[in-house]
């Protein structure tokens, strides 16, 4: 039985929530391995909409174990609030269905305040963060001053961790014109929420290895998209963690040999939220049409997404970096009705042809897309559940995408409804 990693292969918002939910029916365990509550996952099940941020998408499926791994940074107050909202929708969440790694880093209120204060510094340029403290928390993790889930269980350790963190943060806050953190109030707030968080705490690395040896199917759920990866994304307009498939093992405490299949989620066009380069971005009626038909607004921020044609060069790049075995192509129906559709096959940089996006930011900014035009289709693909339901031109588009990215389509999604999916290859049976 295969263990499957799901990663976004563009700038996020590719439709991972639906695909993870679809796959979770076949899995025993669903594990989040990076990111924080800056990620948004929207699930539509029997017409009911669930919006998740920190919780793994598997929580809405009964009988599954959902895991928040050590690669995640976790806002404990947000988590408690999110659990309460999901319970109001009839979802049962208990320590038997949700597990949090004891070594998971916790996002403190001062992380969000620092995040927002930095974004307000116009002189240094905006990154386009969600302002939720994800980046500053990862900084503290690397700086060895973060507070972790296990620290909540011991008062002396907790106070030591808080004091170490505040030596750094209060000095930083003074430079930004922010008041010093109230140490005692912060410790009191952590003590007040400790029991609610600790009931889910466990040595996830140990449990996951035991589950793997027992032959359980594990679905690793990534957040954001590969082009936001801290190392391989469009730096500095990136998230603060590794988003690519290799992080799945590190982010829950398993070896890399635990990964059997990598599924890349790819939208049939391209979108991006926030700042940063976007070679195929459209500022015309076609871009507006994609955004309107695709309902392109961020789940977390509500910000309007920038829209553009499909960039095969970028997806080819992310498929290579994550070792993607197959893609799930989503939102094909948004392209219905276009007379012609463009696909970016590469770039021109100062008169030189490139088949990849260069690393240097100034070069990325000067890259112009090289397009190939493909015939569109007038028929609807919405709700298609087999190849026979698709117009011939739509099938030709999908096949050309496969050729250009060098990776086969394993799944095809034709609406937000989970059953409107064409399965070509079952990742769990590959």
VEXDREN-2710 file (C-alpha; in Angstrom, 1 decimal):
% VEXDREN-2710
k/r/px/py/pz
1/UNK/0.0/0.0/0.0
2/UNK/1.4/3.4/-1.0
3/UNK/1.9/6.5/1.1
4/UNK/1.1/9.6/-0.8
5/UNK/2.4/13.2/-0.6
6/UNK/0.2/16.0/-1.9
7/UNK/1.9/19.3/-2.8
8/UNK/0.8/22.4/-4.6
9/UNK/2.9/22.8/-7.8
10/UNK/2.2/26.5/-8.4
11/UNK/1.8/29.5/-6.0
12/UNK/-0.8/27.8/-3.9
13/UNK/-4.6/27.9/-4.2
14/UNK/-4.5/25.0/-6.6
15/UNK/-7.4/23.1/-5.1
16/UNK/-5.5/20.9/-2.7
17/UNK/-8.4/20.8/-0.2
18/UNK/-10.8/19.0/-2.5
19/UNK/-8.1/16.5/-3.7
20/UNK/-6.9/15.7/-0.2
21/UNK/-10.5/15.2/0.9
22/UNK/-11.0/12.9/-2.1
23/UNK/-7.9/10.9/-1.3
24/UNK/-8.5/10.9/2.5
25/UNK/-11.4/8.4/1.9
26/UNK/-8.7/5.9/0.9
27/UNK/-6.2/6.9/3.7
28/UNK/-6.0/5.9/7.3
29/UNK/-3.9/8.9/8.4
30/UNK/-3.8/12.5/7.1
31/UNK/-0.8/14.5/8.2
32/UNK/0.0/18.2/7.8
33/UNK/3.8/18.5/7.5
34/UNK/4.6/22.3/7.1
35/UNK/3.1/25.8/7.1
36/UNK/0.7/27.4/9.5
37/UNK/-2.8/28.8/9.6
38/UNK/-1.9/31.1/6.7
39/UNK/-2.9/28.2/4.5
40/UNK/-6.6/28.0/3.4
41/UNK/-8.3/24.7/2.5
42/UNK/-11.9/24.9/1.3
43/UNK/-13.8/21.6/1.1
44/UNK/-17.3/21.2/-0.4
45/UNK/-19.0/18.0/0.7
46/UNK/-22.6/17.3/-0.2
47/UNK/-23.1/21.1/-0.7
48/UNK/-21.7/21.9/2.7
49/UNK/-18.6/24.2/2.8
50/UNK/-15.8/23.6/5.3
51/UNK/-13.0/26.2/5.6
52/UNK/-9.9/24.9/7.3
53/UNK/-6.6/26.6/8.1
54/UNK/-4.5/24.7/10.7
55/UNK/-6.5/21.5/10.8
56/UNK/-5.6/18.7/8.3
57/UNK/-8.3/18.3/5.7
58/UNK/-9.0/14.7/6.9
59/UNK/-10.8/16.0/10.1
60/UNK/-14.1/16.1/8.2
61/UNK/-13.9/12.4/7.4
62/UNK/-14.9/10.1/10.3
63/UNK/-12.7/7.3/11.3
64/UNK/-9.4/8.9/10.2
65/UNK/-6.5/10.1/12.3
66/UNK/-5.4/13.7/11.5
67/UNK/-1.9/14.7/12.5
68/UNK/-0.3/18.1/12.8
69/UNK/3.4/17.4/12.4
70/UNK/6.5/19.1/13.8
71/UNK/7.1/20.9/10.5
72/UNK/4.0/23.0/11.2
73/UNK/4.0/26.2/13.2
74/UNK/0.8/26.3/15.3
75/UNK/-1.2/29.2/16.8
76/UNK/-2.8/27.5/19.8
77/UNK/-5.6/30.1/20.2
78/UNK/-6.5/29.9/16.5
79/UNK/-6.5/26.1/16.7
80/UNK/-8.9/26.1/19.6
81/UNK/-11.2/28.5/17.8
82/UNK/-11.0/26.5/14.5
83/UNK/-11.9/23.3/16.3
84/UNK/-14.9/25.0/17.9
85/UNK/-16.2/26.2/14.5
86/UNK/-15.7/22.8/12.9
87/UNK/-17.6/21.2/15.7
88/UNK/-20.5/23.6/15.2
89/UNK/-20.7/22.1/11.7
90/UNK/-21.2/18.6/13.1
91/UNK/-17.5/17.4/12.9
92/UNK/-16.3/15.3/15.9
93/UNK/-12.7/16.1/17.0
94/UNK/-11.2/14.2/19.9
95/UNK/-7.7/13.1/20.9
96/UNK/-8.5/9.9/19.1
97/UNK/-9.0/11.7/15.8
98/UNK/-6.5/14.6/16.1
99/UNK/-2.8/14.4/17.2
100/UNK/-0.2/17.2/17.5
101/UNK/3.5/16.6/17.6
102/UNK/5.0/17.5/20.9
103/UNK/7.9/19.3/19.2
104/UNK/5.6/21.6/17.2
105/UNK/6.6/25.2/17.5
106/UNK/3.9/27.6/18.8
107/UNK/3.0/31.0/17.3
108/UNK/2.8/33.7/20.0
109/UNK/0.8/36.9/19.8
110/UNK/4.1/38.8/19.4
111/UNK/4.9/36.9/16.2
112/UNK/1.8/38.3/14.5
113/UNK/2.5/41.8/15.8
114/UNK/6.1/41.6/14.4
115/UNK/4.9/40.3/11.1
116/UNK/2.4/43.1/10.7
117/UNK/4.9/45.8/11.9
118/UNK/7.4/44.7/9.3
119/UNK/4.9/44.7/6.5
120/UNK/4.1/48.3/7.5
121/UNK/7.7/49.4/6.9
122/UNK/7.1/50.7/3.4
123/UNK/10.8/51.6/2.9
124/UNK/11.9/48.0/2.8
125/UNK/9.2/46.7/0.5
126/UNK/6.3/44.4/1.2
127/UNK/6.6/40.6/1.0
128/UNK/2.8/40.1/1.0
129/UNK/2.5/37.9/4.1
130/UNK/-0.8/37.2/5.8
131/UNK/0.4/38.9/9.0
132/UNK/-0.3/35.8/11.1
133/UNK/3.1/35.4/12.5
134/UNK/4.2/32.3/10.5
135/UNK/7.6/33.8/9.4
136/UNK/8.7/35.2/12.8
137/UNK/7.8/31.9/14.4
138/UNK/10.0/29.9/12.0
139/UNK/12.7/32.4/12.7
140/UNK/12.5/31.7/16.4
141/UNK/12.5/28.0/15.7
142/UNK/15.8/28.3/13.8
143/UNK/17.1/30.8/16.5
144/UNK/16.3/28.2/19.2
145/UNK/14.0/30.5/21.2
146/UNK/10.6/29.1/20.2
147/UNK/8.1/27.8/22.6
148/UNK/7.0/24.2/21.7
149/UNK/3.9/22.2/22.6
150/UNK/5.8/20.0/25.1
151/UNK/6.9/23.2/27.0
152/UNK/3.3/23.8/28.0
153/UNK/3.4/20.8/30.3
154/UNK/6.1/22.1/32.7
155/UNK/5.9/25.6/34.3
156/UNK/9.6/26.0/34.9
157/UNK/10.5/25.1/31.3
158/UNK/7.7/27.4/30.0
159/UNK/8.9/30.4/31.9
160/UNK/12.5/29.8/30.8
161/UNK/11.4/29.6/27.2
162/UNK/9.3/32.7/27.4
163/UNK/12.2/34.6/29.1
164/UNK/14.6/33.6/26.4
165/UNK/12.2/34.6/23.6
166/UNK/11.4/38.0/25.2
167/UNK/15.1/39.0/25.5
168/UNK/15.1/38.9/21.7
169/UNK/11.6/40.2/21.0
170/UNK/11.5/43.1/23.4
171/UNK/14.7/44.5/22.0
172/UNK/13.3/44.1/18.5
173/UNK/10.0/45.6/19.4
174/UNK/11.7/48.7/20.9
175/UNK/13.4/49.3/17.5
176/UNK/10.0/49.1/15.8
177/UNK/8.3/51.4/18.3
178/UNK/6.2/48.6/19.9
179/UNK/5.6/48.2/23.6
180/UNK/7.4/45.4/25.5
181/UNK/5.5/42.1/25.8
182/UNK/3.8/41.7/29.2
183/UNK/5.6/38.5/30.4
184/UNK/3.2/37.6/33.1
185/UNK/0.1/38.1/31.0
186/UNK/1.6/35.9/28.2
187/UNK/2.5/33.1/30.7
188/UNK/-1.0/33.3/32.1
189/UNK/-2.6/33.1/28.7
190/UNK/-0.4/30.0/27.8
191/UNK/-1.3/28.3/31.1
192/UNK/-5.0/29.0/30.4
193/UNK/-4.9/27.2/27.0
194/UNK/-2.3/24.5/27.9
195/UNK/-4.7/21.7/28.8
196/UNK/-6.8/22.1/25.6
197/UNK/-3.6/21.8/23.5
198/UNK/-1.9/19.1/25.5
199/UNK/-4.8/16.7/25.3
200/UNK/-3.8/16.2/21.6
201/UNK/0.0/16.1/22.1
202/UNK/1.9/12.9/21.3
203/UNK/5.3/11.7/20.0
204/UNK/4.1/11.9/16.5
205/UNK/7.4/10.5/15.0
206/UNK/6.9/7.3/17.1
207/UNK/3.2/6.9/16.3
208/UNK/3.8/7.5/12.6
209/UNK/6.5/5.0/12.3
210/UNK/4.4/2.4/14.1
211/UNK/1.4/3.1/11.8
212/UNK/3.6/2.7/8.8
213/UNK/5.0/-0.6/10.0
214/UNK/1.4/-1.7/10.5
215/UNK/0.7/-1.1/6.9
216/UNK/-1.6/2.0/7.3
217/UNK/-2.0/4.3/4.4
218/UNK/-0.6/7.8/5.1
219/UNK/-1.6/10.9/3.2
220/UNK/0.9/13.8/3.7
221/UNK/-0.8/17.1/3.2
222/UNK/1.2/20.2/2.2
223/UNK/0.2/23.8/2.4
224/UNK/0.9/26.7/0.1
225/UNK/2.6/25.9/-3.3
226/UNK/6.0/24.8/-4.4
227/UNK/6.7/28.3/-6.0
228/UNK/6.5/29.7/-2.4
229/UNK/9.1/27.3/-1.1
230/UNK/11.8/29.1/1.0
231/UNK/14.6/27.7/-1.1
232/UNK/13.1/27.0/-4.5
233/UNK/10.3/29.6/-4.7
234/UNK/10.4/33.2/-6.0
235/UNK/12.5/34.5/-3.1
236/UNK/11.9/36.7/-1.2
237/UNK/8.2/36.6/-2.0
238/UNK/7.9/33.1/-0.5
239/UNK/6.6/31.4/2.7
240/UNK/9.0/30.6/5.5
241/UNK/9.1/26.8/5.2
242/UNK/10.0/24.1/2.7
243/UNK/6.9/23.4/0.8
244/UNK/8.2/20.7/-1.6
245/UNK/7.7/16.9/-1.2
246/UNK/11.0/16.3/0.6
247/UNK/9.7/18.1/3.6
248/UNK/6.9/15.6/4.2
249/UNK/9.3/13.1/5.8
250/UNK/11.1/15.7/8.0
251/UNK/7.8/17.4/8.9
252/UNK/6.4/14.4/10.7
253/UNK/9.4/12.4/11.7
254/UNK/9.5/9.6/9.1
255/UNK/12.4/8.6/6.7
256/UNK/12.2/9.5/3.0
257/UNK/11.6/5.9/2.2
258/UNK/8.1/6.3/3.6
259/UNK/7.1/8.3/0.5
260/UNK/5.8/6.2/-2.3
261/UNK/3.9/8.6/-4.6
262/UNK/4.0/12.4/-5.0
263/UNK/0.9/14.0/-6.3
264/UNK/1.3/17.6/-7.5
265/UNK/-1.9/19.7/-7.6
266/UNK/-2.0/22.0/-10.6
267/UNK/-4.6/24.5/-11.7
268/UNK/-5.4/24.6/-15.4
269/UNK/-4.4/28.3/-15.4
270/UNK/-2.1/30.2/-13.0
271/UNK/-2.9/32.4/-9.9
272/UNK/-0.9/34.2/-7.3
273/UNK/-1.8/36.1/-4.1
274/UNK/0.4/38.9/-2.9
275/UNK/3.6/40.4/-4.2
276/UNK/6.3/38.8/-6.5
277/UNK/7.0/37.9/-10.1
278/UNK/4.3/36.4/-12.2
279/UNK/5.4/36.0/-15.9
280/UNK/2.0/35.0/-17.3
281/UNK/-0.1/37.5/-15.4
282/UNK/-2.9/39.0/-17.4
283/UNK/-4.2/42.6/-16.9
284/UNK/-6.9/42.3/-19.5
285/UNK/-10.4/40.9/-20.0
286/UNK/-9.1/37.4/-20.1
287/UNK/-7.5/37.8/-16.7
288/UNK/-10.7/39.2/-15.3
289/UNK/-12.7/36.4/-16.8
290/UNK/-10.4/33.8/-15.2
291/UNK/-10.7/35.5/-11.8
292/UNK/-14.5/35.8/-12.0
293/UNK/-15.2/32.3/-13.2
294/UNK/-12.7/30.8/-10.9
295/UNK/-13.9/32.7/-7.8
296/UNK/-10.3/33.7/-7.2
297/UNK/-10.2/35.2/-3.7
298/UNK/-7.9/34.0/-1.0
299/UNK/-9.5/31.6/1.6
300/UNK/-7.5/33.2/4.4
301/UNK/-7.0/36.8/3.3
302/UNK/-10.0/37.4/1.0
303/UNK/-7.5/39.1/-1.3
304/UNK/-8.2/39.0/-5.0
305/UNK/-5.8/36.6/-6.7
306/UNK/-3.8/37.7/-9.7
307/UNK/-4.6/35.5/-12.7
308/UNK/-2.8/34.4/-15.9
309/UNK/-2.3/31.6/-18.4
310/UNK/-0.9/28.2/-17.5
311/UNK/2.9/28.3/-17.1
312/UNK/4.2/24.9/-18.2
313/UNK/7.8/26.0/-17.6
314/UNK/7.2/26.7/-13.9
315/UNK/5.2/23.5/-13.4
316/UNK/7.9/21.5/-15.2
317/UNK/10.4/23.0/-12.7
318/UNK/8.3/22.2/-9.6
319/UNK/7.6/18.6/-10.9
320/UNK/11.4/18.0/-11.0
321/UNK/12.2/19.5/-7.6
322/UNK/9.4/17.6/-5.8
323/UNK/9.8/14.4/-7.8
324/UNK/6.2/14.5/-8.7
325/UNK/4.8/11.2/-10.1
326/UNK/1.5/12.5/-11.4
327/UNK/-0.6/15.7/-11.2
328/UNK/-4.1/16.4/-10.3
329/UNK/-5.3/19.1/-12.8
330/UNK/-8.0/21.3/-11.3
331/UNK/-10.5/23.9/-12.4
332/UNK/-10.5/22.8/-16.1
333/UNK/-14.0/24.1/-16.3
334/UNK/-12.9/27.7/-15.8
335/UNK/-11.4/27.6/-19.3
336/UNK/-14.8/26.7/-20.9
337/UNK/-15.8/29.1/-23.6
338/UNK/-12.3/30.6/-24.5
339/UNK/-11.8/30.6/-28.2
340/UNK/-8.1/30.2/-27.8
341/UNK/-6.0/29.3/-24.8
342/UNK/-2.4/30.2/-24.2
343/UNK/0.3/28.0/-22.5
344/UNK/3.7/29.4/-21.5
345/UNK/6.4/27.1/-22.7
346/UNK/9.5/29.1/-21.7
347/UNK/10.8/32.7/-21.4
348/UNK/12.9/35.2/-23.2
349/UNK/15.6/37.0/-21.0
350/UNK/17.5/39.8/-22.7
351/UNK/17.2/38.0/-26.1
352/UNK/18.1/34.6/-24.7
353/UNK/15.6/31.7/-24.6
354/UNK/15.2/29.9/-21.3
355/UNK/13.2/26.8/-20.4
356/UNK/13.2/27.6/-16.7
357/UNK/12.7/30.6/-14.4
358/UNK/16.1/31.9/-13.2
359/UNK/16.9/32.3/-9.5
360/UNK/18.0/36.0/-9.5
361/UNK/15.1/38.3/-8.7
362/UNK/16.2/41.0/-11.3
363/UNK/16.3/38.3/-14.0
364/UNK/12.9/37.0/-13.0
365/UNK/11.5/40.5/-13.4
366/UNK/12.9/40.8/-16.9
367/UNK/11.6/37.4/-18.2
368/UNK/8.8/37.5/-20.7
369/UNK/6.7/34.5/-21.5
370/UNK/6.9/32.5/-24.8
371/UNK/3.4/31.3/-25.6
372/UNK/1.9/28.5/-27.6
373/UNK/-1.8/28.9/-28.6
374/UNK/-4.2/26.1/-28.3
375/UNK/-7.8/25.8/-29.6
376/UNK/-10.4/26.3/-26.9
377/UNK/-13.8/24.7/-26.6
378/UNK/-17.4/26.0/-26.2
379/UNK/-18.9/23.0/-24.5
380/UNK/-19.0/22.7/-20.7
381/UNK/-16.6/20.5/-18.8
382/UNK/-18.2/21.3/-15.4
383/UNK/-19.1/18.1/-13.5
384/UNK/-17.4/15.7/-16.0
385/UNK/-16.6/12.4/-14.4
386/UNK/-15.1/10.5/-17.4
387/UNK/-13.0/11.3/-20.4
388/UNK/-16.0/10.6/-22.6
389/UNK/-17.7/13.6/-20.9
390/UNK/-15.0/16.0/-22.1
391/UNK/-14.9/17.9/-25.4
392/UNK/-12.1/16.8/-27.7
393/UNK/-10.4/20.1/-27.5
394/UNK/-10.3/19.9/-23.7
395/UNK/-8.7/16.5/-23.9
396/UNK/-6.1/17.9/-26.4
397/UNK/-5.3/20.7/-23.9
398/UNK/-4.8/18.2/-21.0
399/UNK/-2.5/16.0/-23.2
400/UNK/-0.5/19.0/-24.3
401/UNK/0.0/20.1/-20.6
402/UNK/1.3/16.6/-19.9
403/UNK/3.8/16.8/-22.7
404/UNK/5.1/20.2/-21.7
405/UNK/5.5/19.5/-18.0
406/UNK/6.9/16.0/-18.5
407/UNK/4.4/14.4/-16.1
408/UNK/1.2/12.5/-16.5
409/UNK/-2.2/13.6/-15.2
410/UNK/-3.3/11.2/-12.5
411/UNK/-6.6/13.0/-11.6
412/UNK/-8.7/15.6/-13.3
413/UNK/-11.1/17.9/-11.3
414/UNK/-14.0/19.6/-13.0
415/UNK/-15.8/21.4/-10.2
416/UNK/-15.4/22.0/-6.4
417/UNK/-17.6/18.9/-5.7
418/UNK/-15.5/16.0/-4.6
419/UNK/-17.1/13.5/-6.9
420/UNK/-16.6/15.6/-10.0
421/UNK/-13.3/14.0/-10.5
422/UNK/-11.8/11.8/-13.3
423/UNK/-9.4/9.3/-11.9
424/UNK/-6.6/8.1/-14.2
425/UNK/-4.2/6.7/-11.6
426/UNK/-5.0/6.0/-8.0
427/UNK/-1.9/7.2/-6.1
428/UNK/-2.6/4.7/-3.3
429/UNK/-2.5/1.8/-5.7
430/UNK/0.3/2.9/-8.0
END
